[in-house]
């Protein structure tokens, strides 16, 4: 194989390798962006679940108080 052939092969291979490398770097940055976006969304969902849990606890506590008051009233009548 002559020097010209080796140079030709290198000149063909280097741009291809550079294009692949640039594609990998761009893809990696996009995946990082996607991960940040997904983390934000999951944190929002977690916060909403926490808020719903607190709401349900307060509502159940209120219902418990109403039931206790009714039982107390029934016990006083009987």
PyMOL Python script that loads the backbone (N, CA, C, O; Angstrom):
from pymol import cmd

cmd.read_pdbstr("""\
ATOM      1  N   UNK A   1       0.853  -1.163   0.000  1.00  0.00           N
ATOM      2  CA  UNK A   1       0.000   0.000   0.000  1.00  0.00           C
ATOM      3  C   UNK A   1       0.904   1.233   0.000  1.00  0.00           C
ATOM      4  O   UNK A   1       1.838   1.328   0.797  1.00  0.00           O
ATOM      5  N   UNK A   2       0.626   2.146  -0.874  1.00  0.00           N
ATOM      6  CA  UNK A   2       1.475   3.334  -1.004  1.00  0.00           C
ATOM      7  C   UNK A   2       1.025   4.417  -0.017  1.00  0.00           C
ATOM      8  O   UNK A   2      -0.053   4.350   0.573  1.00  0.00           O
ATOM      9  N   UNK A   3       1.882   5.396   0.131  1.00  0.00           N
ATOM     10  CA  UNK A   3       1.567   6.507   1.031  1.00  0.00           C
ATOM     11  C   UNK A   3       0.323   7.265   0.574  1.00  0.00           C
ATOM     12  O   UNK A   3      -0.440   7.767   1.399  1.00  0.00           O
ATOM     13  N   UNK A   4       0.127   7.344  -0.706  1.00  0.00           N
ATOM     14  CA  UNK A   4      -1.035   8.044  -1.237  1.00  0.00           C
ATOM     15  C   UNK A   4      -2.321   7.322  -0.851  1.00  0.00           C
ATOM     16  O   UNK A   4      -3.309   7.963  -0.492  1.00  0.00           O
ATOM     17  N   UNK A   5      -2.313   6.003  -0.923  1.00  0.00           N
ATOM     18  CA  UNK A   5      -3.499   5.244  -0.553  1.00  0.00           C
ATOM     19  C   UNK A   5      -3.800   5.391   0.947  1.00  0.00           C
ATOM     20  O   UNK A   5      -4.958   5.539   1.338  1.00  0.00           O
ATOM     21  N   UNK A   6      -2.758   5.349   1.777  1.00  0.00           N
ATOM     22  CA  UNK A   6      -2.943   5.506   3.220  1.00  0.00           C
ATOM     23  C   UNK A   6      -3.494   6.900   3.530  1.00  0.00           C
ATOM     24  O   UNK A   6      -4.390   7.051   4.361  1.00  0.00           O
ATOM     25  N   UNK A   7      -2.954   7.907   2.859  1.00  0.00           N
ATOM     26  CA  UNK A   7      -3.428   9.269   3.057  1.00  0.00           C
ATOM     27  C   UNK A   7      -4.886   9.405   2.616  1.00  0.00           C
ATOM     28  O   UNK A   7      -5.678  10.071   3.282  1.00  0.00           O
ATOM     29  N   UNK A   8      -5.234   8.782   1.508  1.00  0.00           N
ATOM     30  CA  UNK A   8      -6.610   8.829   1.018  1.00  0.00           C
ATOM     31  C   UNK A   8      -7.561   8.169   2.019  1.00  0.00           C
ATOM     32  O   UNK A   8      -8.627   8.708   2.315  1.00  0.00           O
ATOM     33  N   UNK A   9      -7.175   7.009   2.535  1.00  0.00           N
ATOM     34  CA  UNK A   9      -8.008   6.315   3.516  1.00  0.00           C
ATOM     35  C   UNK A   9      -8.166   7.168   4.776  1.00  0.00           C
ATOM     36  O   UNK A   9      -9.264   7.259   5.326  1.00  0.00           O
ATOM     37  N   UNK A  10      -7.089   7.788   5.234  1.00  0.00           N
ATOM     38  CA  UNK A  10      -7.146   8.629   6.435  1.00  0.00           C
ATOM     39  C   UNK A  10      -8.035   9.850   6.201  1.00  0.00           C
ATOM     40  O   UNK A  10      -8.811  10.238   7.075  1.00  0.00           O
ATOM     41  N   UNK A  11      -7.918  10.448   5.022  1.00  0.00           N
ATOM     42  CA  UNK A  11      -8.736  11.627   4.728  1.00  0.00           C
ATOM     43  C   UNK A  11     -10.216  11.275   4.631  1.00  0.00           C
ATOM     44  O   UNK A  11     -11.065  12.130   4.884  1.00  0.00           O
ATOM     45  N   UNK A  12     -10.541  10.041   4.271  1.00  0.00           N
ATOM     46  CA  UNK A  12     -11.933   9.617   4.216  1.00  0.00           C
ATOM     47  C   UNK A  12     -12.429   9.247   5.620  1.00  0.00           C
ATOM     48  O   UNK A  12     -13.574   9.539   5.965  1.00  0.00           O
ATOM     49  N   UNK A  13     -11.587   8.615   6.418  1.00  0.00           N
ATOM     50  CA  UNK A  13     -12.011   8.104   7.725  1.00  0.00           C
ATOM     51  C   UNK A  13     -12.124   9.205   8.778  1.00  0.00           C
ATOM     52  O   UNK A  13     -13.022   9.161   9.618  1.00  0.00           O
ATOM     53  N   UNK A  14     -11.232  10.182   8.745  1.00  0.00           N
ATOM     54  CA  UNK A  14     -11.216  11.216   9.783  1.00  0.00           C
ATOM     55  C   UNK A  14     -12.510  12.040   9.808  1.00  0.00           C
ATOM     56  O   UNK A  14     -13.068  12.228  10.889  1.00  0.00           O
ATOM     57  N   UNK A  15     -13.007  12.533   8.691  1.00  0.00           N
ATOM     58  CA  UNK A  15     -14.266  13.290   8.750  1.00  0.00           C
ATOM     59  C   UNK A  15     -15.443  12.436   9.261  1.00  0.00           C
ATOM     60  O   UNK A  15     -16.315  12.926   9.978  1.00  0.00           O
ATOM     61  N   UNK A  16     -15.444  11.161   8.876  1.00  0.00           N
ATOM     62  CA  UNK A  16     -16.506  10.278   9.358  1.00  0.00           C
ATOM     63  C   UNK A  16     -16.426  10.133  10.869  1.00  0.00           C
ATOM     64  O   UNK A  16     -17.441  10.219  11.559  1.00  0.00           O
ATOM     65  N   UNK A  17     -15.221   9.914  11.384  1.00  0.00           N
ATOM     66  CA  UNK A  17     -15.050   9.792  12.835  1.00  0.00           C
ATOM     67  C   UNK A  17     -15.420  11.087  13.549  1.00  0.00           C
ATOM     68  O   UNK A  17     -16.023  11.055  14.621  1.00  0.00           O
ATOM     69  N   UNK A  18     -15.064  12.220  12.962  1.00  0.00           N
ATOM     70  CA  UNK A  18     -15.415  13.504  13.564  1.00  0.00           C
ATOM     71  C   UNK A  18     -16.931  13.713  13.570  1.00  0.00           C
ATOM     72  O   UNK A  18     -17.487  14.223  14.543  1.00  0.00           O
ATOM     73  N   UNK A  19     -17.590  13.321  12.493  1.00  0.00           N
ATOM     74  CA  UNK A  19     -19.049  13.461  12.430  1.00  0.00           C
ATOM     75  C   UNK A  19     -19.714  12.579  13.490  1.00  0.00           C
ATOM     76  O   UNK A  19     -20.662  13.004  14.151  1.00  0.00           O
ATOM     77  N   UNK A  20     -19.219  11.361  13.648  1.00  0.00           N
ATOM     78  CA  UNK A  20     -19.772  10.475  14.672  1.00  0.00           C
ATOM     79  C   UNK A  20     -19.523  11.048  16.056  1.00  0.00           C
ATOM     80  O   UNK A  20     -20.420  11.020  16.899  1.00  0.00           O
ATOM     81  N   UNK A  21     -18.335  11.564  16.311  1.00  0.00           N
ATOM     82  CA  UNK A  21     -18.001  12.139  17.612  1.00  0.00           C
ATOM     83  C   UNK A  21     -18.895  13.341  17.923  1.00  0.00           C
ATOM     84  O   UNK A  21     -19.403  13.464  19.038  1.00  0.00           O
ATOM     85  N   UNK A  22     -19.086  14.215  16.957  1.00  0.00           N
ATOM     86  CA  UNK A  22     -19.953  15.372  17.157  1.00  0.00           C
ATOM     87  C   UNK A  22     -21.383  14.909  17.433  1.00  0.00           C
ATOM     88  O   UNK A  22     -22.062  15.464  18.297  1.00  0.00           O
ATOM     89  N   UNK A  23     -21.840  13.895  16.699  1.00  0.00           N
ATOM     90  CA  UNK A  23     -23.179  13.360  16.932  1.00  0.00           C
ATOM     91  C   UNK A  23     -23.327  12.796  18.329  1.00  0.00           C
ATOM     92  O   UNK A  23     -24.357  12.997  18.973  1.00  0.00           O
ATOM     93  N   UNK A  24     -22.321  12.101  18.803  1.00  0.00           N
ATOM     94  CA  UNK A  24     -22.365  11.549  20.162  1.00  0.00           C
ATOM     95  C   UNK A  24     -22.430  12.669  21.184  1.00  0.00           C
ATOM     96  O   UNK A  24     -23.219  12.593  22.126  1.00  0.00           O
ATOM     97  N   UNK A  25     -21.620  13.706  21.020  1.00  0.00           N
ATOM     98  CA  UNK A  25     -21.614  14.813  21.972  1.00  0.00           C
ATOM     99  C   UNK A  25     -22.946  15.556  21.982  1.00  0.00           C
ATOM    100  O   UNK A  25     -23.451  15.924  23.043  1.00  0.00           O
ATOM    101  N   UNK A  26     -23.511  15.775  20.800  1.00  0.00           N
ATOM    102  CA  UNK A  26     -24.802  16.460  20.719  1.00  0.00           C
ATOM    103  C   UNK A  26     -25.887  15.600  21.363  1.00  0.00           C
ATOM    104  O   UNK A  26     -26.728  16.103  22.108  1.00  0.00           O
ATOM    105  N   UNK A  27     -25.860  14.300  21.070  1.00  0.00           N
ATOM    106  CA  UNK A  27     -26.850  13.392  21.644  1.00  0.00           C
ATOM    107  C   UNK A  27     -26.726  13.367  23.163  1.00  0.00           C
ATOM    108  O   UNK A  27     -27.738  13.344  23.864  1.00  0.00           O
ATOM    109  N   UNK A  28     -25.512  13.370  23.673  1.00  0.00           N
ATOM    110  CA  UNK A  28     -25.296  13.356  25.119  1.00  0.00           C
ATOM    111  C   UNK A  28     -25.865  14.621  25.767  1.00  0.00           C
ATOM    112  O   UNK A  28     -26.486  14.550  26.828  1.00  0.00           O
ATOM    113  N   UNK A  29     -25.656  15.761  25.140  1.00  0.00           N
ATOM    114  CA  UNK A  29     -26.188  17.001  25.710  1.00  0.00           C
ATOM    115  C   UNK A  29     -27.713  17.009  25.667  1.00  0.00           C
ATOM    116  O   UNK A  29     -28.360  17.508  26.587  1.00  0.00           O
ATOM    117  N   UNK A  30     -28.283  16.459  24.601  1.00  0.00           N
ATOM    118  CA  UNK A  30     -29.744  16.388  24.519  1.00  0.00           C
ATOM    119  C   UNK A  30     -30.307  15.440  25.575  1.00  0.00           C
ATOM    120  O   UNK A  30     -31.359  15.710  26.155  1.00  0.00           O
ATOM    121  N   UNK A  31     -29.605  14.318  25.827  1.00  0.00           N
ATOM    122  CA  UNK A  31     -30.065  13.396  26.868  1.00  0.00           C
ATOM    123  C   UNK A  31     -29.983  14.042  28.242  1.00  0.00           C
ATOM    124  O   UNK A  31     -30.840  13.809  29.095  1.00  0.00           O
ATOM    125  N   UNK A  32     -28.955  14.851  28.455  1.00  0.00           N
ATOM    126  CA  UNK A  32     -28.843  15.564  29.727  1.00  0.00           C
ATOM    127  C   UNK A  32     -29.991  16.548  29.887  1.00  0.00           C
ATOM    128  O   UNK A  32     -30.563  16.667  30.971  1.00  0.00           O
ATOM    129  N   UNK A  33     -30.332  17.255  28.814  1.00  0.00           N
ATOM    130  CA  UNK A  33     -31.476  18.161  28.845  1.00  0.00           C
ATOM    131  C   UNK A  33     -32.766  17.401  29.141  1.00  0.00           C
ATOM    132  O   UNK A  33     -33.589  17.845  29.943  1.00  0.00           O
ATOM    133  N   UNK A  34     -32.935  16.254  28.488  1.00  0.00           N
ATOM    134  CA  UNK A  34     -34.130  15.444  28.701  1.00  0.00           C
ATOM    135  C   UNK A  34     -34.199  14.957  30.143  1.00  0.00           C
ATOM    136  O   UNK A  34     -35.268  14.953  30.753  1.00  0.00           O
ATOM    137  N   UNK A  35     -33.066  14.551  30.681  1.00  0.00           N
ATOM    138  CA  UNK A  35     -33.046  14.074  32.062  1.00  0.00           C
ATOM    139  C   UNK A  35     -33.448  15.202  33.029  1.00  0.00           C
ATOM    140  O   UNK A  35     -34.217  14.981  33.964  1.00  0.00           O
ATOM    141  N   UNK A  36     -32.928  16.386  32.796  1.00  0.00           N
ATOM    142  CA  UNK A  36     -33.307  17.522  33.641  1.00  0.00           C
ATOM    143  C   UNK A  36     -34.787  17.823  33.550  1.00  0.00           C
ATOM    144  O   UNK A  36     -35.429  18.111  34.560  1.00  0.00           O
ATOM    145  N   UNK A  37     -35.333  17.758  32.347  1.00  0.00           N
ATOM    146  CA  UNK A  37     -36.766  18.001  32.155  1.00  0.00           C
ATOM    147  C   UNK A  37     -37.595  16.931  32.865  1.00  0.00           C
ATOM    148  O   UNK A  37     -38.587  17.240  33.526  1.00  0.00           O
ATOM    149  N   UNK A  38     -37.179  15.671  32.723  1.00  0.00           N
ATOM    150  CA  UNK A  38     -37.916  14.586  33.369  1.00  0.00           C
ATOM    151  C   UNK A  38     -37.827  14.696  34.890  1.00  0.00           C
ATOM    152  O   UNK A  38     -38.811  14.438  35.583  1.00  0.00           O
ATOM    153  N   UNK A  39     -36.662  15.075  35.418  1.00  0.00           N
ATOM    154  CA  UNK A  39     -36.526  15.256  36.864  1.00  0.00           C
ATOM    155  C   UNK A  39     -37.482  16.326  37.370  1.00  0.00           C
ATOM    156  O   UNK A  39     -38.108  16.169  38.419  1.00  0.00           O
ATOM    157  N   UNK A  40     -37.589  17.409  36.621  1.00  0.00           N
ATOM    158  CA  UNK A  40     -38.504  18.485  36.997  1.00  0.00           C
ATOM    159  C   UNK A  40     -39.947  17.994  37.004  1.00  0.00           C
ATOM    160  O   UNK A  40     -40.705  18.278  37.931  1.00  0.00           O
ATOM    161  N   UNK A  41     -40.318  17.255  35.962  1.00  0.00           N
ATOM    162  CA  UNK A  41     -41.685  16.749  35.881  1.00  0.00           C
ATOM    163  C   UNK A  41     -41.992  15.769  37.010  1.00  0.00           C
ATOM    164  O   UNK A  41     -43.060  15.835  37.619  1.00  0.00           O
ATOM    165  N   UNK A  42     -41.053  14.855  37.290  1.00  0.00           N
ATOM    166  CA  UNK A  42     -41.274  13.891  38.374  1.00  0.00           C
ATOM    167  C   UNK A  42     -41.355  14.592  39.720  1.00  0.00           C
ATOM    168  O   UNK A  42     -42.145  14.193  40.576  1.00  0.00           O
ATOM    169  N   UNK A  43     -40.555  15.628  39.920  1.00  0.00           N
ATOM    170  CA  UNK A  43     -40.636  16.381  41.173  1.00  0.00           C
ATOM    171  C   UNK A  43     -41.989  17.072  41.306  1.00  0.00           C
ATOM    172  O   UNK A  43     -42.550  17.142  42.399  1.00  0.00           O
ATOM    173  N   UNK A  44     -42.513  17.581  40.191  1.00  0.00           N
ATOM    174  CA  UNK A  44     -43.844  18.196  40.212  1.00  0.00           C
ATOM    175  C   UNK A  44     -44.922  17.172  40.572  1.00  0.00           C
ATOM    176  O   UNK A  44     -45.828  17.459  41.355  1.00  0.00           O
ATOM    177  N   UNK A  45     -44.813  15.983  39.992  1.00  0.00           N
ATOM    178  CA  UNK A  45     -45.793  14.930  40.299  1.00  0.00           C
ATOM    179  C   UNK A  45     -45.679  14.523  41.764  1.00  0.00           C
ATOM    180  O   UNK A  45     -46.694  14.345  42.438  1.00  0.00           O
ATOM    181  N   UNK A  46     -44.455  14.374  42.262  1.00  0.00           N
ATOM    182  CA  UNK A  46     -44.268  14.034  43.676  1.00  0.00           C
ATOM    183  C   UNK A  46     -44.888  15.089  44.586  1.00  0.00           C
ATOM    184  O   UNK A  46     -45.526  14.766  45.588  1.00  0.00           O
ATOM    185  N   UNK A  47     -44.691  16.347  44.226  1.00  0.00           N
ATOM    186  CA  UNK A  47     -45.265  17.434  45.023  1.00  0.00           C
ATOM    187  C   UNK A  47     -46.793  17.366  45.000  1.00  0.00           C
ATOM    188  O   UNK A  47     -47.439  17.584  46.026  1.00  0.00           O
ATOM    189  N   UNK A  48     -47.367  17.068  43.844  1.00  0.00           N
ATOM    190  CA  UNK A  48     -48.823  16.963  43.751  1.00  0.00           C
ATOM    191  C   UNK A  48     -49.348  15.800  44.582  1.00  0.00           C
ATOM    192  O   UNK A  48     -50.394  15.920  45.221  1.00  0.00           O
ATOM    193  N   UNK A  49     -48.643  14.687  44.582  1.00  0.00           N
ATOM    194  CA  UNK A  49     -49.051  13.559  45.421  1.00  0.00           C
ATOM    195  C   UNK A  49     -48.971  13.926  46.903  1.00  0.00           C
ATOM    196  O   UNK A  49     -49.848  13.558  47.685  1.00  0.00           O
ATOM    197  N   UNK A  50     -47.932  14.642  47.281  1.00  0.00           N
ATOM    198  CA  UNK A  50     -47.814  15.073  48.682  1.00  0.00           C
ATOM    199  C   UNK A  50     -48.972  15.989  49.066  1.00  0.00           C
ATOM    200  O   UNK A  50     -49.540  15.863  50.151  1.00  0.00           O
ATOM    201  N   UNK A  51     -49.315  16.909  48.170  1.00  0.00           N
ATOM    202  CA  UNK A  51     -50.435  17.811  48.443  1.00  0.00           C
ATOM    203  C   UNK A  51     -51.749  17.038  48.557  1.00  0.00           C
ATOM    204  O   UNK A  51     -52.567  17.321  49.432  1.00  0.00           O
ATOM    205  N   UNK A  52     -51.947  16.063  47.673  1.00  0.00           N
ATOM    206  CA  UNK A  52     -53.179  15.265  47.735  1.00  0.00           C
ATOM    207  C   UNK A  52     -53.223  14.440  49.011  1.00  0.00           C
ATOM    208  O   UNK A  52     -54.285  14.296  49.618  1.00  0.00           O
ATOM    209  N   UNK A  53     -52.077  13.892  49.427  1.00  0.00           N
ATOM    210  CA  UNK A  53     -52.045  13.114  50.666  1.00  0.00           C
ATOM    211  C   UNK A  53     -52.407  13.994  51.850  1.00  0.00           C
ATOM    212  O   UNK A  53     -53.169  13.576  52.720  1.00  0.00           O
ATOM    213  N   UNK A  54     -51.870  15.209  51.895  1.00  0.00           N
ATOM    214  CA  UNK A  54     -52.193  16.136  52.980  1.00  0.00           C
ATOM    215  C   UNK A  54     -53.670  16.519  52.957  1.00  0.00           C
ATOM    216  O   UNK A  54     -54.308  16.624  54.005  1.00  0.00           O
ATOM    217  N   UNK A  55     -54.206  16.727  51.759  1.00  0.00           N
ATOM    218  CA  UNK A  55     -55.626  17.062  51.632  1.00  0.00           C
ATOM    219  C   UNK A  55     -56.500  15.913  52.134  1.00  0.00           C
ATOM    220  O   UNK A  55     -57.452  16.133  52.883  1.00  0.00           O
ATOM    221  N   UNK A  56     -56.176  14.696  51.723  1.00  0.00           N
ATOM    222  CA  UNK A  56     -56.955  13.535  52.170  1.00  0.00           C
ATOM    223  C   UNK A  56     -56.870  13.359  53.677  1.00  0.00           C
ATOM    224  O   UNK A  56     -57.868  13.037  54.322  1.00  0.00           O
ATOM    225  N   UNK A  57     -55.686  13.567  54.244  1.00  0.00           N
ATOM    226  CA  UNK A  57     -55.545  13.448  55.695  1.00  0.00           C
ATOM    227  C   UNK A  57     -56.426  14.466  56.412  1.00  0.00           C
ATOM    228  O   UNK A  57     -57.094  14.131  57.390  1.00  0.00           O
ATOM    229  N   UNK A  58     -56.430  15.692  55.935  1.00  0.00           N
ATOM    230  CA  UNK A  58     -57.250  16.713  56.594  1.00  0.00           C
ATOM    231  C   UNK A  58     -58.744  16.395  56.437  1.00  0.00           C
ATOM    232  O   UNK A  58     -59.521  16.569  57.375  1.00  0.00           O
ATOM    233  N   UNK A  59     -59.137  15.929  55.246  1.00  0.00           N
ATOM    234  CA  UNK A  59     -60.539  15.579  55.035  1.00  0.00           C
ATOM    235  C   UNK A  59     -60.940  14.387  55.899  1.00  0.00           C
ATOM    236  O   UNK A  59     -62.020  14.391  56.490  1.00  0.00           O
ATOM    237  N   UNK A  60     -60.093  13.379  55.979  1.00  0.00           N
ATOM    238  CA  UNK A  60     -60.411  12.220  56.812  1.00  0.00           C
ATOM    239  C   UNK A  60     -60.450  12.590  58.282  1.00  0.00           C
ATOM    240  O   UNK A  60     -61.259  12.047  59.035  1.00  0.00           O
ATOM    241  N   UNK A  61     -59.590  13.502  58.701  1.00  0.00           N
ATOM    242  CA  UNK A  61     -59.617  13.963  60.088  1.00  0.00           C
ATOM    243  C   UNK A  61     -60.926  14.674  60.383  1.00  0.00           C
ATOM    244  O   UNK A  61     -61.510  14.494  61.451  1.00  0.00           O
ATOM    245  N   UNK A  62     -61.385  15.483  59.436  1.00  0.00           N
ATOM    246  CA  UNK A  62     -62.659  16.191  59.597  1.00  0.00           C
ATOM    247  C   UNK A  62     -63.814  15.200  59.682  1.00  0.00           C
ATOM    248  O   UNK A  62     -64.699  15.360  60.523  1.00  0.00           O
ATOM    249  N   UNK A  63     -63.822  14.183  58.830  1.00  0.00           N
ATOM    250  CA  UNK A  63     -64.873  13.168  58.857  1.00  0.00           C
ATOM    251  C   UNK A  63     -64.827  12.402  60.178  1.00  0.00           C
ATOM    252  O   UNK A  63     -65.866  12.089  60.759  1.00  0.00           O
ATOM    253  N   UNK A  64     -63.635  12.108  60.639  1.00  0.00           N
ATOM    254  CA  UNK A  64     -63.489  11.410  61.917  1.00  0.00           C
ATOM    255  C   UNK A  64     -64.084  12.237  63.062  1.00  0.00           C
ATOM    256  O   UNK A  64     -64.751  11.695  63.942  1.00  0.00           O
ATOM    257  N   UNK A  65     -63.842  13.535  63.046  1.00  0.00           N
ATOM    258  CA  UNK A  65     -64.402  14.397  64.084  1.00  0.00           C
ATOM    259  C   UNK A  65     -65.925  14.420  64.031  1.00  0.00           C
ATOM    260  O   UNK A  65     -66.581  14.393  65.072  1.00  0.00           O
ATOM    261  N   UNK A  66     -66.490  14.469  62.830  1.00  0.00           N
ATOM    262  CA  UNK A  66     -67.946  14.477  62.683  1.00  0.00           C
ATOM    263  C   UNK A  66     -68.529  13.168  63.210  1.00  0.00           C
ATOM    264  O   UNK A  66     -69.524  13.180  63.935  1.00  0.00           O
ATOM    265  N   UNK A  67     -67.919  12.049  62.852  1.00  0.00           N
ATOM    266  CA  UNK A  67     -68.412  10.746  63.313  1.00  0.00           C
ATOM    267  C   UNK A  67     -68.294  10.639  64.831  1.00  0.00           C
ATOM    268  O   UNK A  67     -69.209  10.152  65.494  1.00  0.00           O
ATOM    269  N   UNK A  68     -67.180  11.091  65.375  1.00  0.00           N
ATOM    270  CA  UNK A  68     -67.021  11.067  66.837  1.00  0.00           C
ATOM    271  C   UNK A  68     -68.101  11.900  67.525  1.00  0.00           C
ATOM    272  O   UNK A  68     -68.661  11.488  68.541  1.00  0.00           O
ATOM    273  N   UNK A  69     -68.388  13.081  66.961  1.00  0.00           N
ATOM    274  CA  UNK A  69     -69.419  13.938  67.553  1.00  0.00           C
ATOM    275  C   UNK A  69     -70.782  13.268  67.489  1.00  0.00           C
ATOM    276  O   UNK A  69     -71.562  13.371  68.436  1.00  0.00           O
ATOM    277  N   UNK A  70     -71.082  12.587  66.395  1.00  0.00           N
ATOM    278  CA  UNK A  70     -72.375  11.906  66.275  1.00  0.00           C
ATOM    279  C   UNK A  70     -72.464  10.735  67.242  1.00  0.00           C
ATOM    280  O   UNK A  70     -73.504  10.524  67.867  1.00  0.00           O
ATOM    281  N   UNK A  71     -71.389   9.974  67.371  1.00  0.00           N
ATOM    282  CA  UNK A  71     -71.398   8.871  68.335  1.00  0.00           C
ATOM    283  C   UNK A  71     -71.566   9.381  69.759  1.00  0.00           C
ATOM    284  O   UNK A  71     -72.288   8.789  70.561  1.00  0.00           O
ATOM    285  N   UNK A  72     -70.892  10.485  70.063  1.00  0.00           N
ATOM    286  CA  UNK A  72     -71.010  11.055  71.401  1.00  0.00           C
ATOM    287  C   UNK A  72     -72.454  11.486  71.647  1.00  0.00           C
ATOM    288  O   UNK A  72     -73.002  11.270  72.728  1.00  0.00           O
ATOM    289  N   UNK A  73     -73.059  12.096  70.631  1.00  0.00           N
ATOM    290  CA  UNK A  73     -74.452  12.526  70.760  1.00  0.00           C
ATOM    291  C   UNK A  73     -75.378  11.321  70.967  1.00  0.00           C
ATOM    292  O   UNK A  73     -76.300  11.373  71.781  1.00  0.00           O
ATOM    293  N   UNK A  74     -75.125  10.235  70.222  1.00  0.00           N
ATOM    294  CA  UNK A  74     -75.943   9.032  70.388  1.00  0.00           C
ATOM    295  C   UNK A  74     -75.753   8.398  71.751  1.00  0.00           C
ATOM    296  O   UNK A  74     -76.708   7.900  72.347  1.00  0.00           O
ATOM    297  N   UNK A  75     -74.520   8.412  72.250  1.00  0.00           N
ATOM    298  CA  UNK A  75     -74.255   7.850  73.568  1.00  0.00           C
ATOM    299  C   UNK A  75     -74.943   8.664  74.672  1.00  0.00           C
ATOM    300  O   UNK A  75     -75.413   8.104  75.662  1.00  0.00           O
ATOM    301  N   UNK A  76     -74.995   9.971  74.495  1.00  0.00           N
ATOM    302  CA  UNK A  76     -75.631  10.825  75.496  1.00  0.00           C
ATOM    303  C   UNK A  76     -77.150  10.624  75.482  1.00  0.00           C
ATOM    304  O   UNK A  76     -77.789  10.729  76.530  1.00  0.00           O
ATOM    305  N   UNK A  77     -77.725  10.346  74.343  1.00  0.00           N
ATOM    306  CA  UNK A  77     -79.173  10.121  74.231  1.00  0.00           C
ATOM    307  C   UNK A  77     -79.571   8.785  74.831  1.00  0.00           C
ATOM    308  O   UNK A  77     -80.637   8.661  75.434  1.00  0.00           O
ATOM    309  N   UNK A  78     -78.710   7.780  74.665  1.00  0.00           N
ATOM    310  CA  UNK A  78     -79.083   6.431  75.074  1.00  0.00           C
ATOM    311  C   UNK A  78     -78.714   6.110  76.439  1.00  0.00           C
ATOM    312  O   UNK A  78     -78.974   5.001  76.904  1.00  0.00           O
TER     313      UNK A  78
END
""", "prot")
cmd.dss("prot")
cmd.show_as("cartoon", "prot")
cmd.util.cbc("prot")
cmd.orient("prot")
